[in-house]
């Protein structure tokens, strides 16, 4: 049985340079020990990889394999699952390769380094996730190869040795070495069950880990009081006050802040000027109240730049985004007082709405709008739209074929178009107007004092906790939760949430607290248990999927071979090893090319 390993190429980076230097030093040390004969006989080397062999555990496997009919039934069920997943992985890799061919630029997920589950190298996995990932890898590898070993004994296949493969201190693989003679003597069905057993146990562990995580463990985690600070805009009032990511704002001017939803209202009530902000319930800082612009279009319809402060709307002071929108009200055009580089200035007749770019071919151009132009939509079907969020909400209540009036500003002039909505191509509700969204308010983004809030309740709700979230319709079922959780480490890349989630670590544990059934264990223990279950479930399902790719030396390749032999033996022709080899080789090469093109295709095409 070949070790279950994941191999990919890495880009050069500072973190990777140090890691490669460490591996080189470790490799030299291993070579020196081997040349001096200091390595134990149960430790072997394959380049920088150490394989640790043992014969212990075979007696336990013999005992565990006692109810053979039960295990064969379980393994037959696993064979069916493995074949379905094999087909899905074949389609997935082909689809991903075609998508990469049509992608003008590689996404962050397609970077080769992000295929590796190595914190610090994979840009989505912080170093704080390392303990949970190591536990998940160990469990996944032991369970996977333990499944192979168990079915070896169920099918009376002898085992020469078992062990793990280590790259320095990181477990990157595990293996079971069946006796070659008894393995060849086993029936085709026995071999298939043995190869499918590893991924079957991986999937079983996934279900168990996530069931515990979504149930009693996350049920014992609640949100801590305060507004959770996920990020702080450079040069903002919050940064000047010493507020940092992972802080909780627990009070403003002595007024308690219970959650993210309370912060804007509390800041607004505190008024302009300097306010006292309590952080984490144990320290206070002085912060100047103002509304900074955190992002803006390069060719924004209004003359505002990132770092500017919005001081007033039509002379009315504003300090929060909610207060800004309230001051705008139904007015489509307002005068803004801003501060840039310490100087105040007034911007007159600024249209406030949703900035979009008119598509070259769509309902809006058919209604007379100039293609490619920036359009500030201030009214949609008689409803005021102050931001793109307003426009998107109104579009969700429409149907293709509806006739609506779209009004706003082009080059400073108010225009209006009667539009017949078209069909949307994406998986969202409502009709389409025919534009590319820009987002924000009039092409800019603002945040209260430069604070970016971490969606604590969203993540807790997704994981099954007692909290409110907007993705409940997706995560109502167990499988829905599992599917969503697989995206959490890259959830910001796909645009669902603003921050990736890699467990209750890296500082975000400050936003949560233990409660209920497991509260007596303490915060640290509950968070450590949650992280271990999160990564155990996440890594086991990834191992299962990866090993189901129908290509050698993965389990899927072996199952493809035995399945091909079984199918050909039933056809009215003389099946040969050459026929089987042709099928497996073609599928394997297709998978390898698809996998490599998924990773490197966009870079090659862009170059």
Secondary structure, DSSP 8 states (H G I E B T S, - for coil): -------------HHHHHHHHHHHHHHHHHHHHHHTT-S-TTEEEETTEEEEEE-TTHHHHHHHT--HHHHHHHHHHHHHHHHHHHHHHHHHHHHHHHHHHT-SS--GGGSGGGGS--BTTBTTS-GGGHHHHHHHHHHHHHHHHHHHHHHHHHTT--EEEEEEEEETTEEEEEEEEE-HHHHHHS-HHHHHHHHHHHHHHHHHHHHHHHHHIIIIIGGGEEE-SSEEEEEE-TTSHHHHTT--TT-EEEEETTEE--SHHHHHHHHHHH-SEEEEEEETTTEEEEEEE-EEEEEE-TT-SS---TT-EEEEETTEE--SHHHHHHHHTT-SEEEEEEEETTEEEEEEEEE-SEEEEE-SSSHHHHTT--TT-EEEEEEETTEE-SSHHHHHHHHTT--TT-EEEEEEEETTEEEEEEEE-B--SSS-SS-B-SEEE--TBTTEEEEETTEEE--HHHHHHHTT-SS--TTTTTSSSHHHHHHHHTTGGGTTTTTSSSS---SS-TTGGGGEEE-GGGGGG-HHHHHHHHHHHHHHHHHHHHHHHHHTSSSTTSHHHHHHHHHHHHHHHTSSS---HHHHHHHHHHHHHHHHHHHHHHHHHHHHHH-
